[in-house]
Amino acid sequence: MANAGLLSSPSAEPQTSAGLHATAVGKRFGAFTALDNVSLTLRPGAIHGILGENGAGKSTLMKALAGLLRPDAGTITAVGSDGVSRHIRSAADARAAGVGMVHQHFMLVPTLSVLDNCVLAAARGFGRVDRAGLRVRLHEWSARTGLLVDPDARAGDLAVGQQQRVEILKALLGGGRVLILDEPTAVLTPQEVDELIPALKALSVSGTAVAFISHKLHEIERLCDEVTILRRGRVVHNGPCADLSRARMAELMLGEVPPAIAARAVVQVGAEQLVLKQVSVTTSTMRDALHAVDLRVRAGETVGIAGVDGNGQATLTQVILGLCAPSAGTVTINSARVGVIPDDRQREALVVELSVRDNLLLKDGVSPPFAHAGWLRGRAWTRHALALVERFDVRPRRVGMAVAALSGGNQQKVVIARELHGDPGLVVAVNPTRGLDIGAAAAVWSHLAAARARGAGVLLVHADLDELLAVADRVLVLSGGRLR
C-alpha cells in the first residue's frame, strides 16, 4: 500500500464531507484481532463518544484515526482546512488534515515550558520556528476554549488538570479540525471535569469534530451527541447517545448485565499492619507537604484516603513505601510482604517493553523456586505466570507478549496479580480503578476484597469518593497535607 497522504487533486477522488470517516477498518496483531470491520464518522460540530471494555479496541482505533497505526484493512479519510480529502495513513497525513490526539498518558517534556512543548508539537521539518506566532495562536485557542495556561510556566510544575489543558491546546495547534481524546478525565478531579466539559462543547460549537473516549457513562451521557460502542474489536452500537440509557450502554459494552460492587463482608479485625505517628514531610512545594499525620491500618480492614489530588497523597504513599524520608515522626510496617498498586502503572509498576511473564516475576523472580544458585529457572517462571494470568483473567493469555501490547485494564491486572500473589499483610493501592471499564473495575474491587478477607490491611488512596465509600471500612480526608 503506497504511503500517499495528499490526493493528487481534489478532483482525483470525490471530496469527502467534512469530518473524519473510517470505513471497514481492520487490524490484527499476530493471531489477535484488535479491530474487525469497524466503521464510524466523526462529524464537525458533534462530540462522539467511544465506549468499550478494556481490550475492546478503542485505543487501537484512535491510533489508527490519528495516523499512528496503519490498519490492515479499510480506509480512513479526513478533510483538511484546504478542503482537500486525504487518506490517513501516517501521522503526517493526520496533521495535514488537522487531526490531533490527546493520549491518556501525557506526552509533555516536564523540563520545558508550555510554549516549548507546543513548539515541539507544531514544528515541521527544518528551519526557524515562529515562536511569536505560535504564542499568538496558543493565546487564541486558549481564549476560544477557556483553557487558560501560562505559556512560560514549566510543564512539570503544573497540576495534572493544567497539564491536560496543555495537551489539548497542543493538539488543537495542528489545525483543530478533529480532536481525539483518550480518557481525558481519568486523572481529573470533579471540578476539573466540570471545567473541561464546557471547553469541549465550545470546540464542538465552533465546528471541531471531537472523539471522546471514557469509561464513565455519566460523562458520555452528559457530553456526547453520538456514541459508538465496541466489543472485542467489533462495533455493537453506533447512533445517537440520547437513544441509550446508562444501563444499556454498560450491557452493550460487556455483553451482559454489569457486575455490582459486592457488599463488604464482615471480617475480624486483627493487629496493626501500618502505623504512622506524627509524620511530617517538608517539600519544595507546600501542596505536597505532610503535617503531623497519624494513621493506623489493621489486618482485615480497608482504610480509605479521600481528597483532591495534590493535597499530599503522593507524598503520603512515598513516605509509607520508604521512597521519601519523613522530616518528623515515625512509620512502622508490621508485615513482611507489602503489595503496592501505584497510581501510574506504566511509569511506576511495569516495564512495558518486557513480557507479561517477566513483569509478573519482577518481585519474586530471583527467589526459590524461580531461581537456584543465582540461575533463573525459566520453566518455573512460565508456569507461575500462566497460573497468575488464568487466576486474574489477564487477556490474552500469552505470557510471552510485551506488556505494552495489552490494554490498560489488562496491564492493571498484571500489576494486581503480581502484588496480591503471596498474600501480603499490607496492600497500598492508589486509584486502582483509574481508566478501567466497569467490568475491570469490579474485578479490581473483588481482588482487593479477597485480600482483606484473607487478613490483609488495605490502604486505599482514591479520588473517586463514591467508589471509596462503597468499599472502605473507614474513610479519612487528606486536605492541605493534614489527615482529618
Solvent accessible surface area in square Angstrom, and as a share of the most:
residue,aa,sasa,rsa
1,M,153,0.68
2,A,74,0.58
3,N,102,0.52
4,A,51,0.39
5,G,13,0.13
6,L,104,0.52
7,L,28,0.14
8,S,107,0.69
9,S,41,0.26
10,P,76,0.48
11,S,104,0.67
12,A,61,0.47
13,E,60,0.27
14,P,118,0.74
15,Q,109,0.48
16,T,29,0.17
17,S,78,0.51
18,A,49,0.38
19,G,6,0.06
20,L,0,0.00
21,H,33,0.15
22,A,3,0.03
23,T,75,0.44
24,A,39,0.30
25,V,0,0.00
26,G,10,0.10
27,K,28,0.12
28,R,127,0.46
29,F,88,0.37
30,G,66,0.63
31,A,91,0.70
32,F,81,0.34
33,T,46,0.27
34,A,5,0.04
35,L,1,0.01
36,D,52,0.27
37,N,91,0.47
38,V,0,0.00
39,S,48,0.31
40,L,6,0.03
41,T,50,0.29
42,L,1,0.00
43,R,110,0.40
44,P,53,0.33
45,G,38,0.37
46,A,3,0.02
47,I,3,0.02
48,H,5,0.02
49,G,0,0.00
50,I,0,0.00
51,L,0,0.00
52,G,0,0.00
53,E,30,0.14
54,N,23,0.12
55,G,36,0.34
56,A,1,0.01
57,G,10,0.10
58,K,14,0.06
59,S,49,0.32
60,T,21,0.12
61,L,0,0.00
62,M,0,0.00
63,K,82,0.35
64,A,2,0.02
65,L,0,0.00
66,A,8,0.06
67,G,8,0.08
68,L,88,0.44
69,L,45,0.22
70,R,81,0.30
71,P,16,0.10
72,D,86,0.45
73,A,52,0.41
74,G,32,0.31
75,T,68,0.40
76,I,4,0.02
77,T,16,0.09
78,A,0,0.00
79,V,7,0.04
80,G,0,0.00
81,S,100,0.64
82,D,85,0.44
83,G,25,0.24
84,V,18,0.10
85,S,3,0.02
86,R,22,0.08
87,H,25,0.11
88,I,5,0.02
89,R,60,0.22
90,S,27,0.17
91,A,31,0.24
92,A,55,0.43
93,D,13,0.07
94,A,2,0.02
95,R,97,0.35
96,A,54,0.42
97,A,1,0.01
98,G,4,0.04
99,V,10,0.06
100,G,10,0.09
101,M,27,0.12
102,V,2,0.01
103,H,45,0.20
104,Q,41,0.18
105,H,55,0.24
106,F,29,0.12
107,M,118,0.53
108,L,22,0.11
109,V,57,0.32
110,P,77,0.49
111,T,93,0.54
112,L,58,0.29
113,S,24,0.15
114,V,1,0.00
115,L,3,0.01
116,D,37,0.19
117,N,4,0.02
118,C,0,0.00
119,V,20,0.12
120,L,108,0.54
121,A,33,0.25
122,A,25,0.19
123,A,43,0.33
124,R,115,0.42
125,G,77,0.74
126,F,213,0.89
127,G,67,0.64
128,R,237,0.87
129,V,58,0.33
130,D,97,0.50
131,R,112,0.41
132,A,73,0.56
133,G,23,0.22
134,L,9,0.04
135,R,91,0.33
136,V,85,0.49
137,R,98,0.36
138,L,2,0.01
139,H,127,0.57
140,E,89,0.40
141,W,25,0.09
142,S,6,0.04
143,A,66,0.51
144,R,127,0.46
145,T,8,0.05
146,G,44,0.43
147,L,4,0.02
148,L,116,0.58
149,V,24,0.14
150,D,77,0.40
151,P,30,0.19
152,D,92,0.48
153,A,23,0.18
154,R,112,0.41
155,A,0,0.00
156,G,33,0.32
157,D,100,0.52
158,L,31,0.15
159,A,37,0.29
160,V,57,0.33
161,G,8,0.08
162,Q,61,0.27
163,Q,35,0.16
164,Q,5,0.02
165,R,40,0.14
166,V,0,0.00
167,E,8,0.04
168,I,0,0.00
169,L,1,0.00
170,K,30,0.13
171,A,13,0.10
172,L,1,0.00
173,L,3,0.02
174,G,33,0.32
175,G,41,0.39
176,G,7,0.07
177,R,84,0.31
178,V,4,0.02
179,L,0,0.00
180,I,0,0.00
181,L,0,0.00
182,D,12,0.06
183,E,12,0.05
184,P,2,0.01
185,T,1,0.01
186,A,8,0.06
187,V,34,0.19
188,L,16,0.08
189,T,11,0.06
190,P,96,0.60
191,Q,130,0.58
192,E,40,0.18
193,V,12,0.07
194,D,70,0.36
195,E,76,0.34
196,L,6,0.03
197,I,5,0.02
198,P,75,0.47
199,A,3,0.02
200,L,0,0.00
201,K,89,0.38
202,A,39,0.30
203,L,0,0.00
204,S,8,0.05
205,V,133,0.77
206,S,63,0.41
207,G,34,0.33
208,T,4,0.02
209,A,0,0.00
210,V,0,0.00
211,A,0,0.00
212,F,0,0.00
213,I,1,0.00
214,S,0,0.00
215,H,16,0.07
216,K,68,0.29
217,L,19,0.09
218,H,88,0.39
219,E,3,0.01
220,I,0,0.00
221,E,77,0.35
222,R,119,0.43
223,L,8,0.04
224,C,13,0.08
225,D,71,0.37
226,E,29,0.13
227,V,0,0.00
228,T,0,0.00
229,I,0,0.00
230,L,0,0.00
231,R,72,0.26
232,R,184,0.67
233,G,1,0.01
234,R,119,0.44
235,V,47,0.27
236,V,51,0.29
237,H,42,0.19
238,N,76,0.39
239,G,15,0.15
240,P,73,0.46
241,C,7,0.04
242,A,103,0.80
243,D,101,0.53
244,L,22,0.11
245,S,63,0.41
246,R,117,0.43
247,A,72,0.56
248,R,106,0.39
249,M,0,0.00
250,A,3,0.02
251,E,62,0.28
252,L,19,0.09
253,M,0,0.00
254,L,24,0.12
255,G,46,0.45
256,E,108,0.48
257,V,115,0.66
258,P,37,0.24
259,P,68,0.43
260,A,91,0.71
261,I,68,0.34
262,A,81,0.63
263,A,97,0.75
264,R,110,0.40
265,A,61,0.47
266,V,156,0.90
267,V,32,0.18
268,Q,163,0.72
269,V,54,0.31
270,G,38,0.37
271,A,73,0.57
272,E,62,0.28
273,Q,23,0.10
274,L,0,0.00
275,V,11,0.06
276,L,0,0.00
277,K,104,0.44
278,Q,99,0.44
279,V,0,0.00
280,S,26,0.17
281,V,7,0.04
282,T,113,0.66
283,T,41,0.24
284,S,122,0.79
285,T,67,0.39
286,M,136,0.61
287,R,115,0.42
288,D,40,0.21
289,A,2,0.02
290,L,1,0.01
291,H,46,0.21
292,A,47,0.37
293,V,1,0.01
294,D,69,0.36
295,L,3,0.02
296,R,97,0.36
297,V,0,0.00
298,R,91,0.33
299,A,16,0.12
300,G,1,0.01
301,E,4,0.02
302,T,9,0.05
303,V,0,0.00
304,G,0,0.00
305,I,1,0.01
306,A,7,0.06
307,G,24,0.23
308,V,86,0.50
309,D,44,0.23
310,G,21,0.20
311,N,37,0.19
312,G,1,0.01
313,Q,16,0.07
314,A,62,0.48
315,T,6,0.04
316,L,0,0.00
317,T,15,0.09
318,Q,76,0.34
319,V,5,0.03
320,I,4,0.02
321,L,57,0.28
322,G,64,0.61
323,L,134,0.67
324,C,33,0.20
325,A,85,0.66
326,P,48,0.30
327,S,73,0.47
328,A,51,0.39
329,G,36,0.34
330,T,79,0.46
331,V,44,0.25
332,T,62,0.36
333,I,61,0.31
334,N,85,0.43
335,S,23,0.15
336,A,120,0.93
337,R,63,0.23
338,V,31,0.18
339,G,0,0.00
340,V,37,0.21
341,I,0,0.00
342,P,19,0.12
343,D,58,0.30
344,D,37,0.19
345,R,15,0.05
346,Q,62,0.28
347,R,172,0.63
348,E,112,0.50
349,A,11,0.09
350,L,13,0.07
351,V,62,0.36
352,V,32,0.19
353,E,135,0.61
354,L,68,0.34
355,S,20,0.13
356,V,2,0.01
357,R,64,0.23
358,D,34,0.18
359,N,0,0.00
360,L,3,0.02
361,L,2,0.01
362,L,90,0.45
363,K,76,0.32
364,D,25,0.13
365,G,2,0.02
366,V,124,0.71
367,S,49,0.31
368,P,113,0.71
369,P,80,0.50
370,F,20,0.08
371,A,8,0.06
372,H,132,0.59
373,A,86,0.67
374,G,78,0.75
375,W,199,0.70
376,L,101,0.50
377,R,113,0.41
378,G,36,0.34
379,R,203,0.74
380,A,10,0.08
381,W,25,0.09
382,T,44,0.25
383,R,149,0.54
384,H,27,0.12
385,A,0,0.00
386,L,82,0.41
387,A,60,0.46
388,L,6,0.03
389,V,2,0.01
390,E,110,0.49
391,R,122,0.45
392,F,4,0.02
393,D,47,0.25
394,V,1,0.00
395,R,106,0.39
396,P,36,0.23
397,R,95,0.35
398,R,110,0.40
399,V,15,0.09
400,G,64,0.61
401,M,28,0.12
402,A,39,0.30
403,V,0,0.00
404,A,61,0.47
405,A,69,0.54
406,L,11,0.06
407,S,29,0.19
408,G,23,0.23
409,G,1,0.01
410,N,9,0.04
411,Q,5,0.02
412,Q,4,0.02
413,K,25,0.10
414,V,0,0.00
415,V,0,0.00
416,I,2,0.01
417,A,0,0.00
418,R,16,0.06
419,E,10,0.04
420,L,1,0.01
421,H,49,0.22
422,G,43,0.41
423,D,88,0.45
424,P,4,0.03
425,G,19,0.18
426,L,0,0.00
427,V,0,0.00
428,V,1,0.01
429,A,0,0.00
430,V,17,0.09
431,N,9,0.05
432,P,0,0.00
433,T,11,0.06
434,R,38,0.14
435,G,10,0.10
436,L,11,0.06
437,D,3,0.01
438,I,48,0.24
439,G,20,0.19
440,A,9,0.07
441,A,12,0.10
442,A,16,0.12
443,A,32,0.25
444,V,3,0.02
445,W,13,0.04
446,S,67,0.43
447,H,42,0.19
448,L,10,0.05
449,A,50,0.39
450,A,40,0.31
451,A,1,0.01
452,R,16,0.06
453,A,59,0.45
454,R,110,0.40
455,G,32,0.30
456,A,3,0.02
457,G,0,0.00
458,V,1,0.01
459,L,0,0.00
460,L,1,0.01
461,V,4,0.02
462,H,10,0.04
463,A,35,0.27
464,D,57,0.29
465,L,96,0.48
466,D,115,0.60
467,E,37,0.17
468,L,0,0.00
469,L,100,0.50
470,A,44,0.34
471,V,20,0.12
472,A,5,0.04
473,D,55,0.28
474,R,86,0.31
475,V,51,0.29
476,L,40,0.20
477,V,66,0.38
478,L,1,0.00
479,S,43,0.28
480,G,44,0.43
481,G,0,0.00
482,R,115,0.42
483,L,34,0.17
484,R,161,0.59
